[in-house]
Each structure stands twice: as C-alpha cells, then as structure tokens.
Amino acid sequence: MEVEIIYKDCIKPSSPTPPHLKMYNISLLDQFTAFVYVPMILYYSNPDNDLIPSKKTLILKRSLSQTLTQFYPLAGQITDDLSVECNDEGVLYLEARANISLSEFLQHPDITSLHQFLPNKSLLHSPTSGSYVAMIQETTFACGGFTLGINVLHLVMDGCALASFLRAWGAMAYDESQKKMIPSFHGPSIFPKDRNFPGDANMIAIFSNFIRVEKMKAARFVFDGSAIANLKEKVTNSGVKNPTRVEVVSALLSKSLMLAFESKSDNNNNPLPLAIVHAVNVRRRMLPPFPECSMGNFICLADTIISGSSKETQLSSFVCQLKEAIAEIDSSYVKSIQGDDGFIKFYEKIKKMNSAFTSTSICNGVDYVGFTSWCGFCLYEVDFGWGKPIWTSYAESYGNGEDAFANHVILMDARTGNNGIEAWVFSDEGTVIMLEKDQELLKYAYLNPTPLFN
C-alpha cells in the first residue's frame, strides 16, 4: 500500500476566538501529562457511490471550521510545554490518497503501516514551540472509502475529550441545525496548576526507569463479548465481585505479559514482580460526574504490584489487585486533589507510587506495563453523514531499528457492539512473539482479525 499526500491546508475557526480566551490555561492534571500527540484513526466505507470526494472534503473542512469556534484551543499554537496561544492559526489538514481499496486493506490489516494515515508520522517526535495543537489527515482509498487520522496535543485533550470533539465535528457535518455539544473548559479552575510543579512529578519522569531501547513490536488482540463474559464468570466463581470487562481483559493481558517476561528472564526461579499502572478517567468518578465533554486531562493513575510466579498466581488475584487499585481513585480522592491545595495530595500519591516501584524490598527491580482504556468513548457513533465508522484504531510509528518505549496497552471498544474489546499491546519483539503464541490468551482472543467481521 502506498499513501501519497496530495494537498496541505490549514483550517481556521469560522469565528474569531474572543480576546479573553487567547491564552489557554492548563490544569494540574494537564501538567502531569506527557508532552506528546495522541493518535486516533477512524475508518469509513463509501455507502454512496455518487459522493464526490471533493464534496466530501469540502463538507469535512467547513464543519471542522465551524466546530473549532467551540473547541478553540485546537486551532492555536504551542507556546511551551505549559501553555497554548489560541490565536486561530488553525488545524493542519492533509489530504492523501491510498492506491488500494479500504476493504482490501482491512482484510489483513497491517498494524505496522497505520501511521501512514496520521499527519504526524513519527509519534516519538515531540511538539515544539510554534507547532500545531491538532493535525488531521483525510486519506481517500481507491473505492471511495476514507480514513480520518487525528493527532492532538495531550496537554490539551485526553482520549475522552478527543472523542467528544470528534462526535461534535461529526454532528456539525451531519446537520448544522442540530443542537450542538458545548465543551467544558472548567478543568483549570477545578484542578488549579501548581506554579512550582516539580520535574519528578510528570509522567515521563516517573516512568523513565521503564523506558527501554529495543526493537518494538505490536500485537492486536480482539476479545468478543462472549469471551469477556466467560472471563468474568471465571473470576466471579473465584470470589471476585462485579468485575468489569476492562478489569478482566487487563488482568489476563498482565498475566500473559508476566509469563512472557519470566520466559525471557535468566532467573526463572526468582521472577521479577510486575508493576501495573492503569489510567483512570475521573470524569465518571465524581458525584455528580464531570461532563464527558470536559476538555483537558481528567486522568489519574491506579497502580499495583503483582509478586510471585505468573503460573502460580491465579487470574482472580490479578483482577482483585487491579480492582482495588482502581477503586482507590474514588470521588473522595478526586475531591482531595481539587483546589489550591490539591497538588499536595496529588504529589503524595505520585511519591508513594515511585517508592513502591523502587522499594529496597524489590532487590532486582520490577517489570512494568501501563494500560489506557478508550472503552466507552462512543467512537463508533462519530457520523459525518455517510454512516458510522467500520473501524477505529490506535497507531504507533515504527523505525527500521530500535525504538525508545515502555510496555503499554491501549484498550478500545470492538466494532461488534457486544461489549467486546480490542487490545493493542506494545512491547519488545521477543515478548510480543510469545504473546502471539500464548494458548491461554488465544482461548479468549483473536489475533489481529479483519475488522470487517460482524
């Protein structure tokens, strides 16, 4: 497959941003976030053969311009790693063509090539002063189907906020007269930033000990609803109460990763503990909940350490420890990190997590995996007027040699609509090859199936 950029444009808001909104204030939780771009790709078939590609592009651009008046920080420029100037410079918009049909590509999706559908081809490339906050690439296939690849600065949006923006953009394109989603920018007032935010409290600093330079590989595992129901039943019968689909899938993948790490280790008799970190969307953990369309980052980290051998530790133990860690990020905790003194409580948890990962009782260190869940973000509801996505995906960029990375897993809703989950696992090549052969894992998950199935 070849993807060629044919046109470059810059889409500005249809109305200017008011002067009092020209500088975007960030929150405490934004300060903690990695200074990177979040990638997301939506895939659409062409149900209307009379749809002229140029007309489709015109509708997408016009509706994007109108949507940016509400989501104005996306049209700004990066000032530094703490601020965005909302100067209406616009969103970079690339138009591209692929030389095959979308169905041909999706029959056997090559997940190593997905970055071609993103405007920022190298996700390891850090934003700099003057860079775009958001970039979009529309790639049209030979059949008329297309993808929309989006990169947005994490400082401004987490995955939930980005999904809200995409749904708002789709609604604007579908029917301009409909009542539109109004984003909330209350994050900085709820979680005020700390002017003396220490360098060791941001996400990159915390996980720097787990970043490795090796040849990275990815695997995509799809769990359908029935498989997840079986996993839930299995751990419920072992005494776990009300496990969620995200918890059981995360636990199974953690157990499989731990086994792979042990198999590669020279010290199988004394396996390393596994440190697990799970991003938690706190919008849903307040009473009342924060709006789903709250812009910025509303993410806190749950962490736990699994000790012992993966073969001897039951799946239910993984679920229990993960469930307990996530439960600690409750409404009381979220309340405690609000206001002018919120950083004190927030920093206490960060230091506690760091201490646990570097404890002298863990003499040889720990293995690590981080989880991010995009489940429940309604990405399959993003309709621009030509139907809902036939697939949504994450993507990473691949070099020809070694890359700097930390083990991580992205969870997304599966296309089937029956509460299935797609898990995108990123680790070193040896570990991923072992996962792809893990029979216990493959009892519950399909390995990179076509997204075209029902």
C-alpha positions as CSV (number, residue, x, y, z in Angstrom):
1,M,0.0,0.0,0.0
2,E,1.2,3.5,-0.9
3,V,-0.2,6.7,0.7
4,E,0.5,10.0,-1.1
5,I,-0.1,13.4,0.4
6,I,-1.8,15.4,-2.4
7,Y,-2.8,18.7,-0.6
8,K,-2.0,20.6,2.5
9,D,-4.3,23.1,4.1
10,C,-4.9,24.9,7.3
11,I,-8.5,25.1,8.7
12,K,-9.2,28.2,10.9
13,P,-12.3,28.7,13.1
14,S,-15.2,30.2,11.3
15,S,-15.5,32.9,14.0
16,P,-12.5,34.5,15.8
17,T,-11.7,33.5,19.4
18,P,-12.6,36.3,21.9
19,P,-9.6,38.2,23.3
20,H,-10.2,36.9,26.9
21,L,-9.7,33.3,25.7
22,K,-6.5,33.9,23.8
23,M,-4.3,32.1,26.3
24,Y,-5.3,28.5,27.2
25,N,-4.8,27.8,30.9
26,I,-3.9,24.2,31.8
27,S,-4.8,22.3,34.9
28,L,-2.8,20.3,37.5
29,L,-3.7,17.1,35.6
30,D,-2.5,18.6,32.3
31,Q,0.8,19.4,34.0
32,F,1.3,15.7,34.8
33,T,0.6,14.6,31.2
34,A,3.3,13.6,28.7
35,F,4.1,16.3,26.2
36,V,3.1,14.2,23.1
37,Y,0.4,13.9,20.5
38,V,-2.5,11.5,21.0
39,P,-3.2,9.5,17.8
40,M,-6.6,8.2,16.7
41,I,-7.9,6.8,13.3
42,L,-11.5,6.4,12.1
43,Y,-12.3,4.3,9.0
44,Y,-15.3,4.9,6.8
45,S,-16.7,2.9,3.8
46,N,-18.3,4.7,0.9
47,P,-22.0,3.8,1.0
48,D,-22.9,6.5,-1.5
49,N,-21.2,5.9,-4.9
50,D,-22.4,9.3,-6.0
51,L,-20.5,11.0,-3.3
52,I,-17.8,13.1,-5.0
53,P,-14.6,13.1,-2.9
54,S,-14.1,16.8,-3.3
55,K,-17.6,17.5,-2.0
56,K,-16.9,15.2,1.0
57,T,-13.7,17.0,1.7
58,L,-15.5,20.4,1.5
59,I,-18.1,19.3,4.0
60,L,-15.5,18.0,6.4
61,K,-13.4,21.2,6.2
62,R,-16.4,23.5,6.5
63,S,-17.9,21.7,9.5
64,L,-14.4,21.5,11.1
65,S,-14.1,25.2,10.8
66,Q,-17.4,25.7,12.5
67,T,-16.6,23.2,15.3
68,L,-13.3,24.9,16.0
69,T,-15.2,28.0,17.2
70,Q,-16.3,26.0,20.3
71,F,-13.1,23.9,20.6
72,Y,-10.8,26.9,20.0
73,P,-7.6,25.6,21.7
74,L,-7.2,23.1,18.9
75,A,-6.7,26.0,16.4
76,G,-3.9,27.5,18.5
77,Q,-0.2,27.1,18.6
78,I,2.1,25.6,21.2
79,T,3.9,28.2,23.2
80,D,5.8,25.8,25.5
81,D,5.1,22.7,27.5
82,L,2.7,24.6,29.8
83,S,0.7,26.8,27.5
84,V,-1.1,27.2,24.2
85,E,-1.8,30.5,22.4
86,C,-5.3,30.4,21.0
87,N,-4.5,32.6,18.0
88,D,-6.8,30.9,15.4
89,E,-3.8,29.9,13.3
90,G,-5.8,26.7,12.6
91,V,-5.6,23.0,12.3
92,L,-3.2,21.4,9.8
93,Y,-5.4,19.4,7.3
94,L,-3.7,17.0,4.9
95,E,-5.5,15.3,2.0
96,A,-4.0,12.0,0.9
97,R,-4.7,9.1,-1.4
98,A,-4.1,5.3,-1.0
99,N,-3.7,3.1,-4.0
100,I,-5.8,0.2,-2.8
101,S,-9.4,-0.2,-1.6
102,L,-10.3,0.1,2.0
103,S,-11.8,-3.4,2.1
104,E,-8.6,-4.8,0.6
105,F,-6.5,-3.2,3.4
106,L,-8.9,-4.3,6.1
107,Q,-9.0,-7.9,5.0
108,H,-5.5,-8.3,6.5
109,P,-4.7,-5.0,8.4
110,D,-1.0,-4.3,8.7
111,I,-0.8,-2.6,12.0
112,T,2.8,-1.5,11.4
113,S,1.6,0.7,8.5
114,L,-1.3,2.5,10.2
115,H,0.9,5.6,11.0
116,Q,0.7,6.4,7.2
117,F,-2.9,7.5,7.9
118,L,-1.7,10.0,10.5
119,P,-0.4,13.5,9.8
120,N,2.3,13.1,12.4
121,K,4.1,10.0,11.0
122,S,6.6,9.7,13.9
123,L,4.8,9.6,17.3
124,L,8.2,9.8,19.0
125,H,8.6,13.3,17.6
126,S,7.9,15.8,20.4
127,P,6.0,19.0,19.7
128,T,7.9,22.3,19.8
129,S,7.1,25.9,20.2
130,G,5.0,27.1,17.3
131,S,3.8,23.6,16.4
132,Y,0.1,22.8,15.7
133,V,-2.1,21.7,18.6
134,A,-4.1,19.5,16.3
135,M,-3.4,17.9,12.9
136,I,-5.8,15.9,10.7
137,Q,-5.2,13.7,7.7
138,E,-8.1,12.6,5.4
139,T,-7.0,9.6,3.3
140,T,-9.2,8.5,0.4
141,F,-9.0,5.0,-0.9
142,A,-9.5,3.7,-4.4
143,C,-13.0,2.6,-3.5
144,G,-14.1,6.0,-2.2
145,G,-13.8,4.9,1.5
146,F,-11.6,7.1,3.7
147,T,-9.9,7.4,7.0
148,L,-9.6,10.4,9.3
149,G,-6.3,10.3,11.2
150,I,-6.1,12.7,14.1
151,N,-3.1,13.9,16.2
152,V,-3.9,16.2,19.1
153,L,-1.6,17.6,21.8
154,H,-2.1,15.6,25.0
155,L,-1.7,18.8,27.1
156,V,-5.0,20.0,25.7
157,M,-7.0,16.7,25.4
158,D,-7.1,13.2,26.7
159,G,-8.8,10.4,24.7
160,C,-12.2,11.1,26.2
161,A,-12.1,14.8,25.3
162,L,-10.8,14.0,21.8
163,A,-13.7,11.6,21.3
164,S,-16.1,14.3,22.4
165,F,-14.6,16.7,19.8
166,L,-14.9,14.1,17.0
167,R,-18.6,13.5,17.9
168,A,-19.2,17.2,17.8
169,W,-17.5,17.6,14.5
170,G,-19.5,14.7,13.1
171,A,-22.8,16.2,14.3
172,M,-21.9,19.6,12.7
173,A,-21.2,17.9,9.4
174,Y,-24.3,15.8,9.6
175,D,-26.8,18.6,10.4
176,E,-25.6,22.1,11.1
177,S,-29.1,23.0,12.5
178,Q,-29.0,20.4,15.3
179,K,-28.3,21.4,18.9
180,K,-24.5,21.0,19.4
181,M,-22.3,19.7,22.2
182,I,-20.8,22.6,24.2
183,P,-17.4,21.7,25.6
184,S,-16.5,22.5,29.2
185,F,-13.2,24.2,30.0
186,H,-13.5,24.1,33.8
187,G,-10.6,21.8,34.4
188,P,-8.1,24.5,35.3
189,S,-10.5,26.0,37.9
190,I,-11.3,22.6,39.4
191,F,-7.6,21.4,39.4
192,P,-5.5,24.6,39.5
193,K,-2.0,24.1,38.2
194,D,0.9,24.3,40.6
195,R,3.5,27.0,39.7
196,N,6.2,25.0,41.5
197,F,5.3,21.7,39.9
198,P,8.4,19.5,40.4
199,G,10.1,17.9,37.5
200,D,10.0,14.4,39.1
201,A,6.1,14.5,39.2
202,N,5.3,14.4,35.5
203,M,4.5,11.2,33.7
204,I,7.7,10.9,31.7
205,A,9.9,11.3,34.7
206,I,8.0,8.7,36.7
207,F,8.2,6.1,34.0
208,S,11.7,6.9,32.8
209,N,13.1,3.8,34.6
210,F,10.8,1.6,32.4
211,I,11.8,3.1,29.1
212,R,13.9,0.7,27.0
213,V,15.6,1.0,23.7
214,E,14.9,-2.2,21.7
215,K,13.1,-3.3,18.6
216,M,9.4,-2.6,19.3
217,K,6.6,-4.8,18.1
218,A,2.8,-4.6,18.4
219,A,0.0,-7.1,18.6
220,R,-3.7,-6.6,18.3
221,F,-6.0,-9.0,20.3
222,V,-9.8,-8.8,19.9
223,F,-12.0,-10.2,22.7
224,D,-15.6,-10.6,21.8
225,G,-18.4,-10.2,24.3
226,S,-18.9,-13.9,24.9
227,A,-15.2,-14.4,25.7
228,I,-15.3,-11.5,28.1
229,A,-18.4,-12.9,29.7
230,N,-16.5,-16.2,30.2
231,L,-13.6,-14.4,31.8
232,K,-16.0,-12.6,34.2
233,E,-17.7,-15.8,35.1
234,K,-14.3,-17.5,35.8
235,V,-13.1,-14.8,38.2
236,T,-16.5,-14.4,39.8
237,N,-16.6,-18.1,40.6
238,S,-13.2,-17.5,42.4
239,G,-14.8,-14.8,44.6
240,V,-14.3,-11.6,42.7
241,K,-17.4,-9.3,42.9
242,N,-18.6,-7.4,39.9
243,P,-15.5,-7.4,37.7
244,T,-15.7,-5.1,34.7
245,R,-14.8,-6.0,31.2
246,V,-11.8,-3.7,31.3
247,E,-10.5,-5.2,34.5
248,V,-10.7,-8.8,33.4
249,V,-9.1,-8.1,30.0
250,S,-6.3,-6.0,31.6
251,A,-5.7,-8.8,34.2
252,L,-5.5,-11.5,31.6
253,L,-3.0,-9.5,29.5
254,S,-1.0,-8.7,32.6
255,K,-0.8,-12.4,33.5
256,S,0.3,-13.2,29.9
257,L,2.9,-10.5,29.8
258,M,4.3,-11.6,33.2
259,L,4.6,-15.1,31.8
260,A,6.4,-13.8,28.7
261,F,8.8,-11.7,30.8
262,E,9.6,-14.7,33.0
263,S,10.2,-16.9,30.0
264,K,12.8,-14.4,28.7
265,S,14.5,-14.0,32.1
266,D,17.7,-15.7,33.1
267,N,16.4,-16.0,36.6
268,N,13.2,-18.1,36.3
269,N,13.5,-19.2,39.9
270,N,13.1,-15.7,41.2
271,P,10.8,-13.8,38.7
272,L,10.5,-10.1,38.9
273,P,7.3,-8.6,40.2
274,L,5.1,-6.9,37.7
275,A,4.2,-3.2,38.2
276,I,0.9,-2.4,36.6
277,V,-0.3,1.2,36.1
278,H,-3.9,1.9,34.8
279,A,-5.1,5.3,33.6
280,V,-8.5,6.1,35.2
281,N,-11.0,8.6,33.8
282,V,-12.1,10.6,36.8
283,R,-15.0,12.3,35.0
284,R,-17.1,9.3,35.9
285,R,-15.9,9.1,39.5
286,M,-17.3,12.3,40.9
287,L,-20.7,12.8,42.4
288,P,-22.2,14.3,40.3
289,P,-19.9,13.2,37.4
290,F,-17.9,15.8,35.4
291,P,-19.4,16.2,31.9
292,E,-18.0,13.8,29.3
293,C,-17.2,16.8,27.1
294,S,-14.8,18.3,29.8
295,M,-11.8,19.3,27.8
296,G,-8.2,18.8,29.0
297,N,-7.0,15.8,31.0
298,F,-9.2,14.2,33.7
299,I,-6.9,11.2,34.2
300,C,-5.4,9.8,37.4
301,L,-3.2,6.7,37.7
302,A,-4.0,3.5,39.6
303,D,-1.1,1.3,40.4
304,T,-0.3,-2.1,41.9
305,I,2.5,-4.7,42.0
306,I,1.9,-8.4,41.4
307,S,4.5,-10.6,43.0
308,G,5.2,-14.3,42.6
309,S,5.2,-16.5,39.6
310,S,2.6,-15.9,36.9
311,K,1.9,-19.7,36.7
312,E,1.2,-19.8,40.5
313,T,-0.8,-16.6,40.7
314,Q,-4.5,-17.0,39.8
315,L,-6.2,-14.7,37.3
316,S,-8.6,-13.7,40.1
317,S,-5.7,-12.4,42.1
318,F,-4.7,-10.1,39.2
319,V,-8.3,-8.9,38.9
320,C,-8.6,-8.3,42.7
321,Q,-5.4,-6.3,43.0
322,L,-6.2,-4.2,39.9
323,K,-9.7,-3.7,41.1
324,E,-8.6,-2.5,44.5
325,A,-6.1,-0.1,42.9
326,I,-8.7,1.4,40.6
327,A,-11.2,1.7,43.5
328,E,-8.8,4.0,45.3
329,I,-9.3,6.6,42.6
330,D,-12.8,7.3,44.0
331,S,-14.8,10.5,44.5
332,S,-13.1,11.3,47.8
333,Y,-9.6,11.1,46.2
334,V,-10.7,13.2,43.2
335,K,-12.2,15.7,45.6
336,S,-9.0,15.8,47.6
337,I,-6.8,16.9,44.6
338,Q,-9.1,19.8,43.8
339,G,-8.5,23.4,44.8
340,D,-5.3,25.3,45.6
341,D,-4.0,22.6,47.9
342,G,-4.8,19.8,45.5
343,F,-1.2,19.3,44.4
344,I,-0.1,18.2,47.9
345,K,-2.4,15.2,47.9
346,F,-1.7,14.5,44.2
347,Y,2.1,14.6,44.8
348,E,1.7,12.3,47.8
349,K,0.3,9.6,45.6
350,I,2.9,10.1,43.0
351,K,5.7,9.7,45.5
352,K,4.0,6.6,47.0
353,M,3.9,5.0,43.6
354,N,7.5,5.9,42.9
355,S,8.6,4.5,46.2
356,A,6.7,1.2,45.6
357,F,8.4,0.7,42.2
358,T,11.8,1.4,43.6
359,S,11.5,-0.2,47.0
360,T,14.6,-1.8,48.5
361,S,12.5,-4.9,49.2
362,I,12.4,-5.3,45.4
363,C,16.1,-6.0,45.1
364,N,16.2,-6.7,41.4
365,G,13.6,-4.2,40.2
366,V,10.3,-4.8,38.5
367,D,8.8,-5.4,35.1
368,Y,6.2,-2.9,34.0
369,V,3.1,-2.4,31.9
370,G,0.8,0.6,31.5
371,F,-2.8,0.4,30.5
372,T,-5.0,3.1,28.9
373,S,-8.7,2.4,28.2
374,W,-10.7,4.2,25.5
375,C,-13.6,1.9,26.1
376,G,-17.0,3.7,26.3
377,F,-15.9,6.7,24.4
378,C,-18.6,6.1,21.7
379,L,-16.1,6.4,18.8
380,Y,-18.4,4.2,16.7
381,E,-21.1,7.0,16.9
382,V,-19.0,9.6,15.0
383,D,-21.1,10.0,11.9
384,F,-20.4,12.8,9.4
385,G,-23.5,12.0,7.4
386,W,-22.2,9.0,5.4
387,G,-22.5,6.3,8.1
388,K,-20.7,5.3,11.2
389,P,-17.1,4.1,11.3
390,I,-16.5,0.5,10.2
391,W,-13.4,0.5,12.4
392,T,-11.5,2.7,14.9
393,S,-7.9,2.2,15.8
394,Y,-4.8,3.4,17.6
395,A,-1.4,3.5,15.8
396,E,2.3,3.7,16.6
397,S,5.2,4.6,14.3
398,Y,7.9,2.0,13.6
399,G,11.5,2.7,12.8
400,N,13.8,0.4,11.0
401,G,15.8,-0.4,14.1
402,E,15.5,0.1,17.8
403,D,13.0,2.5,19.4
404,A,12.6,4.0,22.9
405,F,9.4,2.8,24.5
406,A,7.8,1.5,27.7
407,N,5.4,-1.5,27.6
408,H,1.9,-0.3,27.2
409,V,-1.6,-1.5,26.2
410,I,-4.4,0.5,24.6
411,L,-7.9,-0.9,25.1
412,M,-10.7,0.2,22.7
413,D,-14.3,-0.9,22.0
414,A,-14.5,-3.6,19.4
415,R,-16.6,-3.0,16.3
416,T,-19.1,-5.8,17.1
417,G,-21.1,-3.7,19.6
418,N,-21.5,-6.6,22.0
419,N,-19.1,-5.1,24.7
420,G,-16.1,-6.6,23.0
421,I,-12.6,-5.1,23.4
422,E,-9.6,-4.6,21.1
423,A,-6.3,-4.6,23.0
424,W,-3.3,-3.1,21.3
425,V,-0.1,-4.4,23.0
426,F,3.3,-2.7,22.5
427,S,6.4,-4.3,23.9
428,D,9.8,-5.6,22.6
429,E,9.7,-8.0,19.7
430,G,10.5,-11.2,21.8
431,T,7.8,-10.5,24.3
432,V,5.1,-9.9,21.7
433,I,6.1,-13.0,19.7
434,M,5.5,-15.0,22.9
435,L,2.1,-13.4,23.5
436,E,1.1,-14.3,19.9
437,K,1.7,-17.9,20.8
438,D,0.2,-17.9,24.3
439,Q,-2.5,-20.5,24.1
440,E,-4.3,-19.4,27.3
441,L,-4.6,-15.9,25.9
442,L,-5.7,-17.2,22.5
443,K,-8.5,-19.2,24.2
444,Y,-10.2,-15.8,24.7
445,A,-8.9,-13.5,22.0
446,Y,-8.5,-13.4,18.2
447,L,-5.1,-12.3,16.9
448,N,-5.4,-9.4,14.5
449,P,-8.6,-10.4,12.8
450,T,-10.2,-8.4,10.0
451,P,-12.3,-5.6,11.3
452,L,-14.9,-6.4,8.6
453,F,-16.5,-9.3,10.6
454,N,-19.8,-8.9,12.4
